[in-house]
């Protein structure tokens, strides 16, 4: 997962955990293009949003801070559960266990 080039978060680097400007320079828009293209081509049945849980510092990087990802998830998925702060989103049409194509 190219997390540094998508979010600026580098595990173990204090600056990126505090969202210091030094980390923002790592983000590459072309990596976002590739991720969104992949998600649109092969949409997963589920998306797990770990940010609200605070797992490994991801609470500093909420999905809302990434408009393209946030729009993709909110338009095509429904939040179905919160497990210890990890939000589980299920793709619309997957309620029966079989995705509508």
Secondary structure by P-SEA (a helix, b strand, c coil): ccccccccccccccccccccccccccccaaaaaaaaaaaaacccccccccccccccccccccccccaaaaaaaaaccccccccccbbbbbccccccccccc
